[in-house]
Amino acid sequence: SIVATPFKSLTLLMRTLVLLSLFSFGVKFGLMVQITDLWQFLLFLFPLLITMQLLKLQMTTLAGLWGQLIVFMGSFIAVTNPPVYDFADFLNDNSAKIVGVALSWLAFAILRPGSDARKSRRRIRAMRRDFVDQLSQRPLQSEYEFESLAYHHISQLSNSQDALARRWLLRWGVVLLNCSHVVWQLREWETRSDPLSRVRDICIAQLRDVMSERGVNQRQLANTLQQLQRICDTLSHHHQPAARELAALIWRLQISLSQLVQAPPPGMLT
């Protein structure tokens, strides 16, 4: 997020503490010093709580403020037995509460979280790193684990206000998922010792220098697309049905990889 979420909560809590400090000062040193019996204090407390609850229901825009006033009021006007009316202790206690919340408020005002654009770049780099692992001979993650991670990265920016960052993250996720699915289909294609299996291995090997964590190698991508197109054209005219099936998979891989041509340079958003 681009805004510290607790910032508004701390601002509301700060208003509550300041109002309660002023209110409790008047109650404790103006009213309670004159009260000698508990029933006299209850005659004041119960109507006060009922009035505050009614104001909370009526003033919906300030419902949070009234709710915190009701909850925290007990700690400000607490009475000990025997009662102690030490103004210095009262001032130190309330000042400590306000200063503690003020320091948290100041921390969230200064140490703001990263922008959605930087968060998107982090997620895209993570997806690239996982995709490079998918192209290795022994991937650490299965096809479904990589798919789950990609969906997780995309969901992290689902509430982002930065439409450009959200769109690029979604675009990278879709492209890399399509490429990963085709690569796994090539791996699961029938394994034999004939030249078709070697062609399949060559196609997968061509992908390993196309992508890195920093971005797309456009020169290597162009060479890979040309090689895949040449292999696809050759196999499509082959007399064996298995060769034509392999040509269809390679064609799908080429179409999926061709979307990476639109990837911007590493210095831009991605």
C-alpha positions as CSV (number, residue, x, y, z in Angstrom):
1,S,0.0,0.0,0.0
2,I,1.1,3.6,-0.5
3,V,-0.5,4.8,2.7
4,A,0.3,3.6,6.2
5,T,-2.9,1.9,7.3
6,P,-2.5,2.5,11.1
7,F,-2.0,6.2,10.5
8,K,-5.8,7.1,10.7
9,S,-6.3,4.8,13.6
10,L,-3.5,6.5,15.6
11,T,-4.8,9.9,14.7
12,L,-8.2,8.9,16.1
13,L,-6.6,7.4,19.2
14,M,-4.7,10.7,19.7
15,R,-7.9,12.7,19.6
16,T,-9.4,10.3,22.1
17,L,-6.6,10.6,24.5
18,V,-6.5,14.4,24.4
19,L,-10.3,14.7,24.9
20,L,-10.2,12.1,27.8
21,S,-7.3,13.9,29.5
22,L,-9.3,17.1,29.5
23,F,-12.5,15.4,30.5
24,S,-10.9,13.3,33.3
25,F,-9.2,16.4,34.7
26,G,-12.5,18.2,35.1
27,V,-14.2,15.1,36.5
28,K,-11.5,14.0,38.9
29,F,-10.5,17.3,40.3
30,G,-13.8,19.1,40.0
31,L,-16.4,16.5,40.8
32,M,-14.9,13.4,42.4
33,V,-13.1,15.3,45.1
34,Q,-16.6,16.3,46.4
35,I,-18.1,12.8,46.3
36,T,-18.0,10.7,49.5
37,D,-20.3,7.7,48.6
38,L,-20.3,5.3,45.7
39,W,-23.9,5.8,44.8
40,Q,-23.3,9.5,44.1
41,F,-20.6,8.5,41.6
42,L,-22.9,6.0,40.0
43,L,-25.7,8.6,39.6
44,F,-23.2,10.5,37.5
45,L,-21.6,7.6,35.6
46,F,-24.6,5.7,34.3
47,P,-26.4,8.6,32.7
48,L,-23.1,9.7,31.2
49,L,-22.5,6.2,29.6
50,I,-26.0,6.1,28.3
51,T,-25.7,9.6,26.8
52,M,-22.4,8.7,25.1
53,Q,-23.9,5.5,23.7
54,L,-26.8,7.4,22.2
55,L,-24.5,10.0,20.7
56,K,-22.5,7.2,19.2
57,L,-25.6,5.8,17.5
58,Q,-26.8,9.2,16.3
59,M,-23.4,10.6,15.1
60,T,-22.4,7.8,12.7
61,T,-19.5,9.8,11.3
62,L,-17.9,10.0,14.8
63,A,-19.0,6.5,15.9
64,G,-15.3,5.4,16.2
65,L,-14.4,8.4,18.4
66,W,-17.4,7.9,20.7
67,G,-16.7,4.2,21.0
68,Q,-13.1,4.8,22.0
69,L,-14.2,7.4,24.5
70,I,-16.5,4.9,26.2
71,V,-13.9,2.1,26.2
72,F,-10.9,4.2,27.5
73,M,-12.8,6.4,29.9
74,G,-12.6,3.9,32.8
75,S,-8.7,4.0,32.8
76,F,-8.7,7.8,33.0
77,I,-11.2,8.3,35.8
78,A,-10.3,5.2,37.8
79,V,-10.6,5.6,41.6
80,T,-8.3,3.9,44.0
81,N,-9.1,3.0,47.6
82,P,-8.2,5.2,49.4
83,P,-8.6,7.8,46.6
84,V,-5.5,9.6,45.5
85,Y,-5.7,13.1,44.0
86,D,-2.1,13.8,43.0
87,F,-2.0,16.3,40.2
88,A,1.6,15.6,39.3
89,D,1.0,11.8,39.0
90,F,-2.2,12.4,37.0
91,L,-0.3,14.8,34.6
92,N,2.6,12.3,34.2
93,D,0.3,9.4,33.5
94,N,-1.8,11.1,30.9
95,S,1.3,12.7,29.3
96,A,2.9,9.3,29.0
97,K,-0.1,7.9,27.2
98,I,-0.3,10.8,24.8
99,V,3.4,10.8,24.1
100,G,3.5,7.1,23.5
101,V,0.8,7.3,20.8
102,A,2.4,10.4,19.4
103,L,5.7,8.6,18.8
104,S,3.9,5.8,16.9
105,W,2.0,8.4,14.9
106,L,5.3,10.2,14.1
107,A,6.9,6.9,13.1
108,F,4.1,6.1,10.6
109,A,4.2,9.6,9.3
110,I,8.0,9.4,8.5
111,L,8.5,5.8,7.6
112,R,6.0,5.4,4.9
113,P,5.6,2.1,3.1
114,G,6.9,1.4,-0.4
115,S,4.8,2.4,-3.4
116,D,2.7,0.0,-5.4
117,A,5.1,0.4,-8.4
118,R,8.1,-0.9,-6.3
119,K,5.9,-3.6,-4.9
120,S,5.0,-4.6,-8.5
121,R,8.6,-4.7,-9.5
122,R,9.5,-7.0,-6.6
123,R,6.7,-9.4,-7.5
124,I,7.7,-9.4,-11.2
125,R,11.3,-10.2,-10.3
126,A,10.1,-13.0,-8.1
127,M,8.0,-14.5,-10.9
128,R,10.9,-14.3,-13.3
129,R,13.1,-16.1,-10.8
130,D,10.6,-18.8,-10.4
131,F,10.1,-19.0,-14.2
132,V,13.8,-19.5,-14.7
133,D,13.7,-22.4,-12.3
134,Q,10.8,-23.9,-14.4
135,L,13.2,-23.9,-17.4
136,S,15.9,-25.8,-15.6
137,Q,16.4,-29.6,-16.1
138,R,15.2,-30.3,-12.6
139,P,12.8,-27.6,-11.4
140,L,12.5,-27.1,-7.7
141,Q,8.8,-26.3,-8.1
142,S,6.2,-28.3,-9.8
143,E,3.9,-26.8,-12.4
144,Y,1.1,-26.4,-9.9
145,E,3.3,-24.8,-7.3
146,F,4.6,-22.3,-9.8
147,E,1.0,-21.5,-10.8
148,S,-0.1,-21.0,-7.2
149,L,2.9,-18.7,-6.6
150,A,2.0,-16.6,-9.7
151,Y,-1.6,-16.2,-8.6
152,H,-0.3,-15.2,-5.1
153,H,1.9,-12.5,-6.5
154,I,-0.9,-11.2,-8.7
155,S,-3.4,-11.1,-5.7
156,Q,-1.0,-9.0,-3.6
157,L,-1.7,-6.0,-5.9
158,S,-5.5,-6.7,-6.3
159,N,-6.3,-3.6,-4.2
160,S,-3.6,-1.4,-5.7
161,Q,-4.5,2.1,-6.7
162,D,-1.7,2.1,-9.3
163,A,-3.5,0.7,-12.4
164,L,-0.3,0.6,-14.5
165,A,1.6,-1.5,-11.9
166,R,-1.4,-3.9,-11.5
167,R,-1.8,-4.3,-15.2
168,W,1.9,-5.1,-15.8
169,L,2.0,-7.6,-13.0
170,L,-1.1,-9.3,-14.4
171,R,0.4,-9.3,-17.9
172,W,3.7,-10.9,-16.7
173,G,1.8,-13.5,-14.7
174,V,-0.4,-14.6,-17.7
175,V,2.5,-14.7,-20.1
176,L,4.8,-16.7,-17.8
177,L,2.0,-19.1,-16.8
178,N,1.3,-19.8,-20.5
179,C,4.9,-20.5,-21.2
180,S,5.3,-22.7,-18.2
181,H,2.3,-24.8,-19.1
182,V,3.6,-25.5,-22.6
183,V,7.1,-26.3,-21.2
184,W,5.6,-28.9,-18.9
185,Q,3.5,-30.4,-21.8
186,L,6.8,-30.7,-23.8
187,R,8.4,-32.5,-20.8
188,E,5.4,-34.9,-20.6
189,W,5.5,-35.6,-24.3
190,E,6.3,-39.2,-25.1
191,T,10.0,-40.0,-24.3
192,R,11.8,-41.9,-27.0
193,S,15.3,-42.2,-28.3
194,D,14.4,-41.0,-31.8
195,P,15.4,-37.6,-33.2
196,L,12.0,-36.1,-32.2
197,S,12.9,-36.4,-28.5
198,R,16.2,-34.6,-29.2
199,V,14.3,-31.9,-31.0
200,R,12.1,-31.5,-28.0
201,D,15.2,-31.2,-25.7
202,I,16.7,-28.6,-28.1
203,C,13.5,-26.5,-27.9
204,I,13.5,-26.5,-24.1
205,A,17.3,-25.7,-24.0
206,Q,16.7,-22.6,-26.3
207,L,14.6,-21.0,-23.5
208,R,17.2,-20.9,-20.8
209,D,18.9,-17.7,-21.9
210,V,15.8,-15.9,-22.8
211,M,14.8,-14.8,-19.3
212,S,16.7,-13.7,-16.2
213,E,15.7,-12.1,-12.9
214,R,16.5,-8.7,-14.4
215,G,14.4,-9.0,-17.5
216,V,14.1,-10.4,-21.0
217,N,17.1,-10.8,-23.3
218,Q,15.5,-9.5,-26.5
219,R,18.3,-10.6,-28.8
220,Q,18.2,-14.1,-27.5
221,L,14.4,-14.1,-27.6
222,A,14.4,-13.1,-31.2
223,N,16.9,-15.9,-32.0
224,T,14.8,-18.4,-30.1
225,L,11.6,-17.4,-31.8
226,Q,13.3,-17.8,-35.2
227,Q,14.6,-21.3,-34.2
228,L,11.2,-22.4,-33.0
229,Q,9.5,-21.2,-36.1
230,R,12.0,-23.0,-38.3
231,I,11.6,-26.3,-36.3
232,C,7.8,-25.9,-36.3
233,D,7.7,-25.4,-40.1
234,T,9.9,-28.5,-40.6
235,L,7.9,-30.8,-38.3
236,S,4.5,-29.7,-39.6
237,H,5.4,-31.3,-43.0
238,H,6.7,-34.5,-41.4
239,H,5.0,-37.8,-42.3
240,Q,4.8,-39.0,-38.7
241,P,1.8,-38.0,-36.6
242,A,4.0,-37.6,-33.5
243,A,6.1,-35.0,-35.3
244,R,3.0,-33.0,-36.2
245,E,1.9,-33.3,-32.6
246,L,5.2,-32.0,-31.4
247,A,5.0,-29.2,-34.0
248,A,1.7,-28.1,-32.5
249,L,3.3,-27.9,-29.0
250,I,6.3,-25.9,-30.3
251,W,3.9,-23.5,-32.1
252,R,2.0,-22.9,-28.8
253,L,5.4,-22.3,-27.1
254,Q,6.4,-19.8,-29.8
255,I,3.1,-17.9,-29.5
256,S,3.4,-17.7,-25.8
257,L,7.0,-16.5,-25.9
258,S,6.2,-13.9,-28.6
259,Q,4.3,-11.9,-25.9
260,L,7.6,-11.2,-24.2
261,V,8.7,-9.1,-27.2
262,Q,6.5,-6.3,-25.7
263,A,8.4,-6.4,-22.4
264,P,9.9,-2.9,-21.6
265,P,13.6,-2.5,-20.8
266,P,14.7,-3.4,-17.3
267,G,14.9,0.3,-16.3
268,M,11.2,0.8,-16.7
269,L,8.3,-0.3,-14.5
270,T,9.1,-4.0,-14.8
